[in-house]
């Protein structure tokens, strides 16, 4: 019995121990702190802020949110954030939640992870930048502190500070983002071996190359100032090329003609050149070239009176994008040859350019009342979409120069597109007045007596403060009336001289919704004037008299187009009409 009791004790302890192990991950930690847990939200503006952040949230993930003012947040401008911990072992995640989805570490968000403060009061600094092209609007600068990152047992009591846990300094903002830095563009990835343009196995050589705008754009190139260019050298000759000349021109061609191009060139380098080594070897241009985004044509030639061997470069197979020729002419320059050129692979090209960019801005308004439209989406060729702010304004920075298509769309409005020209280092303004999508009433106006269509009837809707909206029936008696602002209930009335007014409704108009309503109108006539009957003096008969009818008259076969006509009254003939038919 004693052994059995001992066994039961052990068995119970094992069960208790097992239960404790199973429950441990679900324990609620005990915290000794003066902080009030919750998610705080405070406005901030980019500029300079030195603010103590009170603790909030839970120690596992404390969120400190700062919402940027739309009037001061500058897209593309860096903000430097300095975090000073209130005590040791502070883990801080920091990011800009410009999508406002309140989710940490999502694709496209700027993240600086795990700023580990190991000493009380030690500042940790990081710089974060909202990417150019990010939609305008409220964006959050968020901090997530995680004091317990290294703790594995949650069933322990911890003690934290009673007031501010760390201090944040935010500096930056103000002014537009800087222009993009110089870019290195590589066109072509082929491995073909090309002896052109360095044809130094011969005394003289001439090469013309064409790189299409599509090839350059696919490589990341854009309009700008080219300052360097060169080729990927496989093997080199040490021979100097005298009279070495590089020429360039922009072109709308996508292939080279079968003969040499002799006009339109700009010299960008003239001198003596020796290929310095293998790999990418760039030449600094004496006269930087302005590339406009179309095809880029390059000519390279030289004039020697001796020869050694080729310098080979890597190239990509192409059709009619290369023309070259070589010969031994001790007294003739390769730059002047007119011999029929050969063709081959296109040497891979690398060049350095300073992109030419400008700024595009504008305001999107309601065409009905010119009120600004908040939240409209504006697109521009090759740029990230922008969203208008409460003032209806949008801005695109660092837009590559050239002609761009700009489109503005907003819920409840008809979108608009326009072509704009962006110039280097200039601001282009394009405003949009969007037509609101109306409510619509549509149908056919007919003569109720014979079913024939009525042309020229007026259909009207009195919207009250919005005014009276009108339309006319046209061929076939058809009409369409747009009503804005929408609302109701309002009646629709069809009217025309010679017919009784026809009222339909009331209707409640909604944007984008068409109400179908036909109007069968009854004809009417103008009654004669005052009628009298009098017995004549001999009392042999009764004289009947009436005045001429008073009112508007019209031709029953009126086509709705005004003619030249005359109306007159003549004794014994009542009213008559004379008109000039078409």
N, C-alpha and C positions, 0 to 999 in steps of 0.2 A: 504493500500500500504506500509506503514511503517512496519507493522507486517510481510508482505510478504518479504520485504527487509531484516529484522532481521532474518527471517527463512532461507533465502538464505545464509546469512553470516555464520550462524551456520552450515548449510549443507555443504558449501564449506570448512569450517574449519575442519569439521569431515572428509571430503574426503581427505584433505591435511594431517591431522593427521594419517588417515588410510594408506595413501600412504607412509608416512614417516616410519610407523611401518613395512610395508611390505618391504621397501627397506633397512632397517637398517642392517640386516645380510649380505647384499651384498656390503656394503660400503667398499671402499678402505681406510685403515688407512693412516694417514699422519705421516711421521716419520721425525724428525729433527736429523740428524746424519751425521757424516763425513765418515761413512763406505760406501764402494762400495759393493753393493749386488751382490752375485754370489756364486758359489760353488768352494771353493779353494781346491787344492790338493798339498800336500807336502810330499816328501819322508821322512821316518824315519827308523832308525835301533834300535832294542832293545839294550839297553846300558843305557846311561844316557843322557837325553835331558832336557834342560831348555829353552823353546821357548815360546815367546809371540805369541799368535794366533790372527791375525787380524780378525775383524768381517767380515763375508761373509754370503751369503744366504739371507733369510728373517728373521725378528725377530721371526716369529712363529716357524721356524725350521731352525736354522743355522747349517750347517754341516761342520765339520772340519775334513778332511781326512788325514790319514798318512799311506802310503803304506810301509809295512815292506819288507826289503831286504831278499831275499831267502837265502842269505849266513849267515845271523845272526839270523833269526827267529828260535827259538828252540821250537818245539812242546812240550807242557806239562810244560813249564817253566813259572812261574807267572811273570807278569809285574805289578809293583805298580804305579798307576797313581795318582798324586796329582793335584787338580784343585784349582787355586787361582782366585777368582772372581775379576773383575775390579770395580764392584759396587754392590749394594745390590740387593736382590731378584732375583738372577740368578738361573734358573732351568737348570740342565744339565743331559742329558741322555748319557750314555757312553757304548759302546759295541765293540766287535771285530767282524767284518763282514768277517769271514774267508771263506764264500761262495762267496764273491764278488758279491752279488746280489743287493747291495745298498738299501736293505730294512731293516728297523729297527725292532728289537724285533721279529725275526723269530725263529722257533723251533731249538734248538741246538746251538744257538748263546749265547755268554756270555754277560749278560746284568747287568749293575748297573744303576738303575733308579733314577731319581730325586734327584741328589745331590744339596740340596737347600742351596745356599750361602746367608746368611742373613746379613753378615757384610762385608764391603769392605775389601779385602785383606785377608780374612779368608780362610785358606786352607782346602779342603776336600779331603780325601784320600780313594782310593778303590784299591783292588787288583783283577786283572782279569787274567785268565789263558786260553791259547789255549789248548783244550783237547788233550791228547795223542792220536795219530792215525789220527789227522786232516791232510788232504793232504797238502804236501808242496807246496809252490808257494807264490804269492803275497797275503797278507792278510791286511785288513784295520783296523786300530784302529780309531774308529769314535766317535765324540762328537756331540751331538745335543743339542743346547742351546735353551731355550724357555723362553724369557724374559716376555712374555705376558700370562703366564699360567693362572693367576688368573683374567685376564681382561675379562669382559663380553661384553663390548661395544666397537666395533672396530672403531667407528667413532669418535676417540679422537686423539689428537696430543700427541706424546710421544717423549722424548728426550733421546738419548743414547750417549755413549762415542764416542770419535773421533779417538782413536788409538786402542791399544790392549785392548780387553775386558777381557781376563783372560790369565793366564799363566799356562802351563802344564809341569809338570815334569814326565818323563817316565823312570823308573829304572827297571832293571831286565834283564833276558836273559843271555846267555852265559853258555855253558856246557849242558850236557844232562839232561833230567828230572830226579828227584830222583826216586828210586825204590818204588814200591807200599808199603803202610803201611801194618802191620799185618791185616789179615782178619778173621772175625768170621763166620764160615760156619755152617749152621743148616741143617741136613739131616733128613727129616721126619717131618710130621705135624699131624700124627694120634693121636687119643685119647684113644687107647687101654691101659689097665692097665697091666703092666708087673712086676712080682716079681723078675725077673732076670735082671741084674746080681747080685743084692744085696739080696741073698737068706738066710738072717740071721735068718729065722724061723728054720733053720737047722745049725748044727755045721760047715758044710763044703759045699762049692759050687764051680762049675766051669761053665763058660759060654764062648762060642765062637760066635762071630758076624761077618757078612760079609756085607760091604757096597760097592756096585758096583761103578766102575768108572763113569758110566752114572749117577747114583744117586748123586754122589758127584759133578760132573760137572754141573748138573742141578741146584744144590744148590749154584753154584758160586765158587766151590772149584777148585783148580788147583795144579799142583806139587809144593811142598814147604816143609818147616820145621814145623811140628806140635809140638807146645809147651804146649798146654793145651787140655783137652778133658773132656767131662762129659755128664750127662743126665738130663732130665727134671723130677724132683722128685715130685710125687703127695703127698706122705706121707713118713715119715722117721722113722727108728729105731735108737735108740741112742747107739746100740751095736757097739763096735769097731770090725773091721775085722783084725785079726792078720795074718801075712804072706800074706797080700794083695798084689797081683801081677797083673800088666797090661803088656801085651805083644802085639806087633804089627808086621805085615808083609804085604808087597805088594804081590798081587796075580793076576793071569790072570783068576781065577775062577769067575763065576757069581752066583754060589750056593755052599753051603758047602757040603762036603762028609757026608755020613751017620755015619761015625765014627770020633773020635777025630783026629784033625790035631796035630801032635806031633813034627814036624820039621819046621825049617825056621823062628822061632820066635826071636824077639829082645825084651829084657826086657826094658821097659821105666819107670816103677815105681815099687818099692819093698819097703814095709813098713807096717805100721798100718794105717788104714783109717776108719773114722766114717763119715757117710753122715751128713753134717753140717746143712742142712735145706731143705726146699722145693723150687720149681722152678729150674732154671738151676743152677747146681752145678758142676763147672769145677775143675778138678784136674791138678795141674801144674806138668808136667812130669819131672822126674829127668834126663832123657836121651831123649831129643827131637828127634822125629822120622822124617826121610826124606821120604815123600810120593811122589811116582813117577807118579801119575795120573791114575794108574790102580785101581783094587779093593783093598780096605783096610780091612784087617782082624784084629780083636781085640780079645784077650783072657783076661778074668778077673776071678781070683780065689782067695780063702782065706782058712785059716786053723784055726778053733776055737775048743775049748773043751766045749763050752756051746752055748745056743741059746736063742733068744728072739722073734723077729717078723720080717716080711719082711719090706724092704723099696721099695715102689712101684714107678715105673717110667712110663712115657707115651711112647707108641709105635705105630707103623704102621703095619698093616697086611702085611706079606711077606711069601714067599714060600722057605723053605730050606735055609734061611739066618741066622738062629739061632740054636744053639745046647747048651743045659744046663743040669746039673744034680746036685742034692743035696742029702746029707745023713748026718747021725750023726756018725762021726768017731773020737772018742776022741784022737786016736793016729795016724790018717791017714789024710794027707793033701788033700783038694779038688783039688789042682793043679795036683795031681797024679792019680785021678780016671780014670779008663778005662771002666766004666760001660756004657752001651748004652745010649746015650743022648736023651733028649726030644727036641721038637721043638715048636716054637710059634711065636708071633709077634716080629718085629724088633724094639728094643728101639730107639726112636729118639735120634740122636747124635748131639752134638755141639762140634766143635773144633776150636782152634785158630791156624792159620798158617801164617808164613812169606812166601809169594809166591816166588818161585824161577823163576827168569827171566833172559833173556839175550837180546842182541841187534842183529838185522839182518840188514845188509846193502849190497849195491851192486850198480852196474852200468849197465844200459841197453843200448846196442849199436846196430847199423846197421851192420849185419854180412857181408854185401857187402863191406863196406869201413871203418868199425869200428867207424863211427861217432856216438857221443852220441845222444840218442833219448830223446827229451824234451816232457813231457806230457804223457809218457807211464804210464799205470795203473798197479800197482803191488799189488797182493793180497797175504795174508798169513793167514793160518788157524786161525780162531778166532780173527783176528785183523781187524781194519778199513783200507780200501784200502789206498794206498799211490800213489802219482803222482810224477814222476821223475822231477827234476829241469832241467835247461838248460844244465847242465853238464851230464845229464842222470842218476843222482844219486838218490837213495831212502834210507830211514832209517826207521825201525820199532824199537821203544823202548819198553822195558818191555814186551817182548814176553815170555809167559810161556815156560818153558823148555820142551824138547821132540822133536819128529819128526814132522815137519810141511811141508805142501805142499805150495810151492811158485809159483806163476804164473805171467808172464809178458805179457801184451798185449799192442799193439799200432796200431793206424790207419795205414793201408797200410803194415802191417807186419804180419807174421804168429806167433801166440802166442806160448809160451813155458812154461812148468811146470817142476818142480824139487822138490826132497825131500831134506830137510836140517835138521840137528840136532842142536837144540839150547841148549847150556849149561849154567849153572848158572853163572851169572856175567861175561860172556864172549861175545865177538863179533864174529858173524858168517858172512862171506862174500859170497854172491852168485851173480855172474854176469850173464847177459844174452846177447847173440848175436842173435838178431832176424833176420830171413830170410825175406827180403822184398817180398811182394806179387808181382810176376812178371806178365807181359803180356804173353800170350801163343799163339802159333800157332801149330795146330795139324791137322793131316789128314793121307792119305794113298798114298804110292808111288807104282806105277804099271808100267808094261811094256805096252806101248801104242799099240804095235803090237798085243798082245794076251790077255791083261788084267790081266796077272799074277802078283802077288805081287813081289816087288823087296826088297830084304833084303840087308842091308849094305849100302844103299844110304846115303850120307851125306847131311843134310839140314842145311844151315847156314844163319845167318843174321848178316850183318856188321853194328854195331850200332855207328860206328865212334869212338869217344873218349872212349866209353864203351867197345870197343873191339868186336871181332867176336864171336858170340854164335853159337854152333853147337850141333846137335843131329843126331843119326843114326836111320834108319828104321829097325824095328825088325820083328818078326813073323807076317805074314799077311800084311807086308809092312807098318805097322802103325808106326807113329813117333809122338813125343810131344817135343816141344822146348820151354823152358822158356826163356824169354827175359827180362833182367834188366840191366841197367836202361831202363825204358820205354821211348817211344818217337817215332820219325819218321819224315818224311816218309822214310822207309827203305824197300829194296827188300829182298825176301827170295829166296834162290837158292838151287836146288836139283842137286847133281852130283854123278856120279858113272862111273867107267871105263867101256867102252862098250856102253855107252849111252850119248846122247847129254845133256848138262846142260839144266835145266828148270828153268827159272826165273819167279817169280810171285811177284805182288805188283805194286807200293809201298804200305806198310801198316804203319799205326800209331798205336803203341802198347800202351795199357792202363792197369794199374794194375787190376788184377782180371778179365780181359776180354779175352776170347778165340776166336781166328780167325781160321776158318776152311779152309784149303787149301790142295787139293789133287795135286799130281804131276804125270801125265802120261808121262813117259819118252820114247823117241824114241831111238831105237838101232842104233849104228853106227859100222863101220868096219874100220880096218886099210888098206889103199890102198897099192898095191905093190910099190916097189921102181922104179927107172928110167927104162922106157920101150924103147927098140930099135928094129928096123926092118932092116935087111940087106940082099941084094941079094947075094947068094953064088957065088963062082967063076965060076962054070959051068953055072951059071945063069939058074939053073933048079928049084930053090925054094927060098923062103925067110926065113931066120933064125929070129925067134922072141926071144928076151931076155928081162928079167926084174929082178930087184933085189928083194930080200925077203922083205915082208912088215916090216916096222919098227914101233914099238909102243908096248903098253901093251896088253897082252892077258889074258883072264880069261875063266874059265869053265862056260858055260851057266847055268849049274845046281849047281853053287856054293852056299853053304849054309851059307856063310858069316863067316865061321870059318877057320882059317888058317890051311893048311895041310903041310906035308913034301913033297916037290916036287923038280924036277930038270928040267931045261930048257936047250936044247942044239941045235946046228945047225949041220946038217949032209948032205954031198953031195947027191943030188938027192932026199932029203927028206924035204927040207926047214926046217921050225921050228917044233919042237916036244916037248911034255910035258910028263914027267913021274911023277906020284904022288902016294902017299900012301893013299888009301881011309880009312875012319873011319868005 
